[in-house]
Amino acid sequence: MLAQLLLEGGRSKEAVLATQDALVLGDQGPEAHLTFARAHMACMNLQEALQGFHRCMELLETHDTPLKQDGVREEAAECEAALQSTWEQRIGLHPLNIRQNIGGRSGPGCVVWESGLALAEYLSQHHETGELRGCKVLELGAGTGIAGICAALLGADVTLTDTASCMPLLIQNVDSHCSHISHAGGRAKACVLEWGDADNLCLDQFEGYLIILGADLVYKRQGVAELLAILKHLLKSSPNAQLLLGHCSRHVRVDESLFAGLKTLGLAVTRVASSAQDARVSIYRHLPCP
């Protein structure tokens, strides 16, 4: 109730805080999530708002309430359109239409994260002179595909990989950009690459790349060893590959394991850019020895 009054009074930042407090205190009804979404949208926190709208729609399926799903769905669509527009303006590539699967059983790979946006932005800003045209690029853990699709829109020949569970959304996003990618002189395809036991994976099809991309590839220590193992194998078949990673620093131990592991592979990564939206997110690059 307080959050709704604050929102109606134009005090959207205070409304955001009030909705967060209400959710923490146990008000998990659809109305609370709708107010949360509207408050965030008023503050132009569009990704958070979209998550709130989707959570509200999920709850409406099981709650008896005067709220109507169609009305919330319309607000969610408006929010998503505004979000896509901000991504286009930030990255500087048009058109860009990256779909997400928010809520329910969707995993973290089905959402656009800041590391992916920052990596896409870096590619767009630092490869404007045609450097990527015809360049063979591999993206690991592509998720929604935002970084790899942007590379393809800049003229690169991109293979976007992820787990089988991420393929439907990734393929949808690649296919929705195929005509624009072709017009830009690029190519893009999505295929499964499960890291798992790298020693027993068939990686013959993944060779000869000049750039290997990845964003938010690890956020737990358990994933670091698998990433390092797959990179070790890929770099054997692509020894001249440049490595570009978007990484969000969430846990000190994860960061230490990741960068120490990269060093053991002979990869001297340097930070080349930082996100203006999230101070935890940076872009790291390894250039092969000439």
Secondary structure as GFF3:
##gff-version 3
##sequence-region A 1 290
A	DSSP	alpha_helix	2	8	.	.	.	ID=ss1
A	DSSP	alpha_helix	12	24	.	.	.	ID=ss2
A	DSSP	alpha_helix	30	42	.	.	.	ID=ss3
A	DSSP	alpha_helix	46	60	.	.	.	ID=ss4
A	DSSP	alpha_helix	69	91	.	.	.	ID=ss5
A	DSSP	three_ten_helix	108	110	.	.	.	ID=ss6
A	DSSP	alpha_helix	114	126	.	.	.	ID=ss7
A	DSSP	beta_strand	136	140	.	.	.	ID=ss8
A	DSSP	alpha_helix	146	153	.	.	.	ID=ss9
A	DSSP	beta_strand	157	162	.	.	.	ID=ss10
A	DSSP	three_ten_helix	164	166	.	.	.	ID=ss11
A	DSSP	alpha_helix	167	176	.	.	.	ID=ss12
A	DSSP	alpha_helix	178	183	.	.	.	ID=ss13
A	DSSP	beta_strand	187	192	.	.	.	ID=ss14
A	DSSP	three_ten_helix	198	200	.	.	.	ID=ss15
A	DSSP	beta_strand	211	215	.	.	.	ID=ss16
A	DSSP	alpha_helix	221	237	.	.	.	ID=ss17
A	DSSP	beta_strand	242	248	.	.	.	ID=ss18
A	DSSP	alpha_helix	252	264	.	.	.	ID=ss19
A	DSSP	beta_strand	270	274	.	.	.	ID=ss20
A	DSSP	beta_strand	281	286	.	.	.	ID=ss21
###
